Amino acid sequence: MKQRKIIEKHHKTSNIIPHEPLRQEISSPVSYSQPWMPGAYTSFKLLLSIRLCAAVWNIVGDCDETFNYWEPMHYLLFKKGFQTWEYAPQYAIRSYAYLWIHGFPLKLIHFIFGTNKVVLFYLLRCILAVCCSAAEVYFYKGICKHFGTNTGRITLLFLIMSAGMFISSTAFLPSSFCMYLTFISMGAWFLGKYSIAIAAVAASSILGWPFASILGIPIAADLAFRRKKLTLLISHSLIALLIFSIPMVFIDYQYYGKLVIAPLNIVVYNVFTSHGPDLYGVEPFSYYILNGFLNFNLVFCFALVSVPFAMLVQWIVGIGDSDIPRWLALSPLYLWILIFFTRPHKEERFLFPIYPLFALCGAVTIDHVQKIWCYLFSQPVSGHYTTSTNWILFTARISFIRDYLLHILGYHAPLDLYLELNKISSDPNIHTLSPEKPVNVCVGKEWYRFPSHFFMPGDNWSLQFIKSEFKGQLPKPYSSGVDATKIVSPEFNDMNKEESSRYISSNKCHYLIDLDLPNQSELEPSYSSQREDWKVISSHLFLDSSKSHRIFRAFYIPFVSSNYCHYVNYNILKTTKTKKSRH
């Protein structure tokens, strides 16, 4: 009974935290009523240091990021870039407003300083890193207030050490945008800032991804049914709808030349068409299970059992709920899993909006493990229940061996090579063409690893596609002219059918980006072996996943992983054909 009283006492006190900045909370003399926790400023510095590393070292891991966001934004800034069928006026399921949210600061910086395009690319990533870090700190403050400082500091640790957060935090994707707003909406909900929570959910759904509104259902239910604030919910939702949707519709009207409500078009295409999104990316149920474990390790497992385990511990120990019941506060994770895990079309980025919830739910489980351990096994102590159970947190830490370095070293070659194009363009010993002449950089099977035209040395350098074994629809360059975004082109379809107009002959290529894989075919030969036609001018090592051990290619173990991972060359090749033979 003494142990139960101790836990009840400290559980209650750990949930009562003033709204002042967290750094002030630890300025007072040490108290046993709460465990140590980093302040808001310290937390921001810790998070930002990791997120800036991600901005510099992270790869472009999704071709959708390149062709649906980086390329159209490059077009908005420099009038050159690839257009996908999603931006074709007859489909119009993407909004140019989302692009301008990110493009406006780059436009301003480029106008004032004339910054290099590669610098602009990384500068936007750094801006995203700052935004993500700030949103995480707000989330952290909300957790500390509602769940207690122990859960807050564990969540912070999981966010810092998560490979999933490293990947998603600086990705130029609506799902990452929604993740930032999940941090804000959940943090505001826990802090009692309901207007901010409603606005964040609305912005996430309207400007980012309409399906992110699922995460706002528990917040709406709490306001409407538990707190009897239905008027506040409806009024603030309508205000947010007008604030975010009117500018979006206006901007899209300028580019599409007609009334477009992009979020509605996305829902119609994905839900109410016969084929929907299931033309590609169809994966088994285990896909998200494996992905969640790779990116969060044991925390993913802890998160999945957080609600039933927390309720069981609360019943055994006799701890009451906080302002929001545990099951309701953690229910957004389960709603998302229920809907998205059962859909045939699965992609890693679809989990980004709930990455904050993986960290929170995993931390709640660890916190309740500490409580039940103290209740069952520890002797009564005068300090916090974590005093004698911090070793449990240490055992959780050692599960985070998911390696950033393997991700960086194994798959960073494409970015490194496209950066080298800028050096090649200024080296007269390699690039012998006149500065004004058009230059074709070609890709075959490696089309989906192109990072964007931000890495091209000049406006006369263009990416071109050559025929490969890929049979889907590739993007096409935007047309020229002021109304290029309004042109209805018959060369687009929403069935992922191949369009032969996308390809050029390899004889027209000045440079070729290719990967030396052992499996070859007529359409995907080893170009580096065709020495009469191509010369390798630069190479970087790239992880060959097909010949690497499944465990050691996913988890880095120093001095061991290198013995089980196989690497191949990722090459820049220059044509050795004469001008006459190319024509």
C-alpha angles and dihedrals in degrees: 000000000000090000091050091052092049092052093044091050096050094040090058096045093046090059095054107082126153120242094241118112110292094236088069092056093070096043091085122081115287113277128194090217090084136024121243116278134177116252125242094262093049091046091051092052092049093049095042093052090057095042093051089052087054090050091057102035106030119107127225093256100178127055087210088066091055103042101032099041118009094044098046089045090051087054092051091052102036106014093244131095147096124291123208128203089257088070095045108115092234089063105021099175094148126071125225088205090072089053093051092052085067099028100054096071090046091049090052094047093047091048093051101037105019089230122195113260094238089054089051090054093054093038091060089050090053090051089052089049091055093047092048093048093050091049091049092053090052089051090048092053091051092050093049091052097046106029101025135257094281092059089043096055092044090051089050090052092050092049092051095048099040117114088201091059090046090056100040102038096079101026114125094229135119088237090060089046088053089048091058089051092047087059090051099042094047093043091050091048091053091046093050093246095136097167091057091046092053093046092049093051091048093049091047092051100041104035098027121027124333094217089064086079086082088077090058095058095088090047091051091047091050093051097042102042110018101036098029091228097135093136091054091048095050097041096047092044091054092047091050090047091055095042094053104030101047096058090042093053091045093052093046091049089058092054103035097036092226142063108291129176100188098188090054091049090052092053092047093050096046099040110023105037122090095240101027114171095326096098089096139359093052108159136170123259090261092065095084092040091057092042093050092050093048093051100038104016113196091356088070089056091046090050094054092058098037100109100045092040094048092048091049093051092046090053093048096044095036099236118157126222124268125235090298118038113250093238092053096044091052098036097096088074092054093045091054092047092048093054105034101035089059096051117099093223109075132172131169093241091061087074096053095091091059098043089100088055093051088058094044097045092045089051092049089054093050091047091053091046087058091049096050092044091052091047095049106033114014126088116241111277134184094230134072119301089250093062094085097030106051088110087073089062090050091055088052091052095058090061089069099086093124099134127234090185095059088051091049100039096038101048107019097094097097093057091045093051096047088050088055090059087075090057092045092052091059096043109093091193090065108022105051099166121108114266094247098048117107113254123205117209106190134203131185119172090000094064093114095059094060106123096205142274088285084087096052113107096229147350090269091060113088137177115237132187125229124194117280138157091280109109102183131099117286124201122258131216117269113259118251123253136064094283096048093123091053097054114114104217122195088210092081129081136172094222097076090244117163117259112205092199089078095072134083129189117269086234088074094055121106094184133017130201111208143157121227101230120169093230110080137177139176092271094038107040127160098269092185088064092055093085095166089063106026139038123199109231099170137012138184130186117257127188114251101212093188091065099035127091111264094228099042094045089056101038122041118223113179115244091003109061093060090063092058101039123084122209132198133189122272104202146196107208127192122208116249093191118117121247090253094052092047091056 
